[in-house]
Amino acid sequence: MSNFQDLRRQAGRLITDPLVPLISRLRLTPDIMTTIGLVVNLVAAVVIGFGHLLWGGLIFLLAGLFDLLDGALARYMQKTTRFGALFDSTVDRVTEGALFLSFIFITGVGAWPYNVTFQLVLIFLALIGSFLTSYIRARAEGLNIDCTVGLFTRVERVIILALGLLLSQVFIALAIVVVLSFVTVGQRFVHVWRQARK
Amino acid sequence: MSNFQDLRRQAGRLITDPLVPLISRLRLTPDIMTTIGLVVNLVAAVVIGFGHLLWGGLIFLLAGLFDLLDGALARYMQKTTRFGALFDSTVDRVTEGALFLSFIFITGVGAWPYNVTFQLVLIFLALIGSFLTSYIRARAEGLNIDCTVGLFTRVERVIILALGLLLSQVFIALAIVVVLSFVTVGQRFVHVWRQARK
C-alpha cells in the first residue's frame, strides 16, 4: 500500500465518516445505497446525453458520493457480503458504460443520419455487454464463487461476430451479441446472488 | 456444468486435439500462441476498419483458432500458469475492444468531420482502458494475486471526468483517462507478472 493510496483512503474517510452513522440510522442497507448510486448515475448519463454538461457533472458527483458510501456503510455496519462486493463492482462498470455511452451524443452525432447513431449505440452496448460477461465471472472468482454458467461466452461471441463479418451483416450480429450478452450477465448475476446466500 | 457446455468443450477439442502435439513440437509456448493470437486479431481489426469485412472475418477466425490453442497447448504441456491465464484473458478483452473499435469505421464515420471520428475513438479507448483497469484486478484476484497497485483507479477516473464535465472539457478529460488508464493497466500487468513468478 503506497502513501498515495493511504492519502486517497483518508480523503475518502473525511467525507464518509460523518455521513455513515446518519445513513445507518435511516435503515438504509449498503445494497440500497449501491442501487441509489446506480439510478443517480443513470440520470447523470441521460442529462449529459442531452448536452447539459454542468448539471450532468454535478449529478455525476452526487452519484460518486453514493459509490463511496455503500462500501463505507457496509464496513461500519459490519455487513460486508460477497454479493454486495460483486453488486457494487458490477454497478460501477455499468455506470461507467452508461457515462461513456452518453458522451457519444455530445460529439454532435444527432446531426447525422439516424441509423448511424443507432449503429454506434449498438457497437457500444455490444462492447459493454461482452466486457460485463467476462468481468462478472472474474470478479466472482475473486470472491471464491465459481461462475462458468451462462449461455453466451467468448466462443459464441466469436462465432456470431465472425458470421456477421463473413455475411456482411455486422449490425445484426451485434444486436444478437447485445441481447445474449446481457442475458448471460443476468444469469451470472442471479447465480452469484444464489451462491453468496449459501 | 451443463450439457451445452460439455458439447462446446468437445467441439473445441475436435479442433485443437490434432493440432496441439504438432505445435508443441515446434517449441511454441502457450504465451507465444497468445501473443500470435493478439497480433492476428489486431490485423483483423485493421482490415475490418478499412471495410474489408470478408477478409477481416477470415483473419478474425484464424485468430480465434490461436485463442483456442493457447489454453489447449498449456494443458497438453502441463504448463498452465497463473500469468498465462491472466495474459490470455487480458488479451481476449484487448482484442474484443480492438474489434468493436474497428466497427466504428464501418458505420460510415469516415464521411464526417475528422474531429468527430477522433472524439468517438477517444470515448471508445477511455471505456476500454477503464474496463481493463478493473478487469485485470478482478482477474488477478481470481488467481489469488493481490492487485491493488496502480495510480489511476475508479476514484481518480470519477474526479477527472467530473472536472471535465464541470469545465466543459470532456474530451481533454477523456484523453487523460485514456493515457493514465493504460499506464495503470501496464503497472498491474507487470505486477501480476512479478507476483506470478514467485
Chai-1 contact restraints between the chains, C-beta under 6 A:
chainA,res_idxA,chainB,res_idxB,connection_type,confidence,min_distance_angstrom,max_distance_angstrom,comment,restraint_id
A,L53,B,L165,contact,1.0,0.0,6.0,A-B,restraint_1
A,L53,B,S168,contact,1.0,0.0,6.0,A-B,restraint_2
A,G56,B,L165,contact,1.0,0.0,6.0,A-B,restraint_3
A,G57,B,A162,contact,1.0,0.0,6.0,A-B,restraint_4
A,G57,B,L165,contact,1.0,0.0,6.0,A-B,restraint_5
A,G57,B,L166,contact,1.0,0.0,6.0,A-B,restraint_6
A,F60,B,A162,contact,1.0,0.0,6.0,A-B,restraint_7
A,L61,B,A162,contact,1.0,0.0,6.0,A-B,restraint_8
A,G64,B,V158,contact,1.0,0.0,6.0,A-B,restraint_9
A,E96,B,S130,contact,1.0,0.0,6.0,A-B,restraint_10
A,F100,B,I123,contact,1.0,0.0,6.0,A-B,restraint_11
A,F100,B,L127,contact,1.0,0.0,6.0,A-B,restraint_12
A,F103,B,I123,contact,1.0,0.0,6.0,A-B,restraint_13
A,T107,B,V116,contact,1.0,0.0,6.0,A-B,restraint_14
A,T107,B,Q119,contact,1.0,0.0,6.0,A-B,restraint_15
A,V116,B,T107,contact,1.0,0.0,6.0,A-B,restraint_16
A,Q119,B,T107,contact,1.0,0.0,6.0,A-B,restraint_17
A,I123,B,F100,contact,1.0,0.0,6.0,A-B,restraint_18
A,I123,B,F103,contact,1.0,0.0,6.0,A-B,restraint_19
A,L127,B,F100,contact,1.0,0.0,6.0,A-B,restraint_20
A,S130,B,E96,contact,1.0,0.0,6.0,A-B,restraint_21
A,F131,B,F131,contact,1.0,0.0,6.0,A-B,restraint_22
A,Y135,B,Y135,contact,1.0,0.0,6.0,A-B,restraint_23
A,A138,B,A138,contact,1.0,0.0,6.0,A-B,restraint_24
A,A138,B,R139,contact,1.0,0.0,6.0,A-B,restraint_25
A,A138,B,G142,contact,1.0,0.0,6.0,A-B,restraint_26
A,R139,B,A138,contact,1.0,0.0,6.0,A-B,restraint_27
A,E141,B,G142,contact,1.0,0.0,6.0,A-B,restraint_28
A,G142,B,A138,contact,1.0,0.0,6.0,A-B,restraint_29
A,G142,B,E141,contact,1.0,0.0,6.0,A-B,restraint_30
A,G142,B,G142,contact,1.0,0.0,6.0,A-B,restraint_31
A,V158,B,G64,contact,1.0,0.0,6.0,A-B,restraint_32
A,A162,B,G57,contact,1.0,0.0,6.0,A-B,restraint_33
A,A162,B,F60,contact,1.0,0.0,6.0,A-B,restraint_34
A,A162,B,L61,contact,1.0,0.0,6.0,A-B,restraint_35
A,L165,B,L53,contact,1.0,0.0,6.0,A-B,restraint_36
A,L165,B,G56,contact,1.0,0.0,6.0,A-B,restraint_37
A,L165,B,G57,contact,1.0,0.0,6.0,A-B,restraint_38
A,L166,B,G57,contact,1.0,0.0,6.0,A-B,restraint_39
A,S168,B,L53,contact,1.0,0.0,6.0,A-B,restraint_40
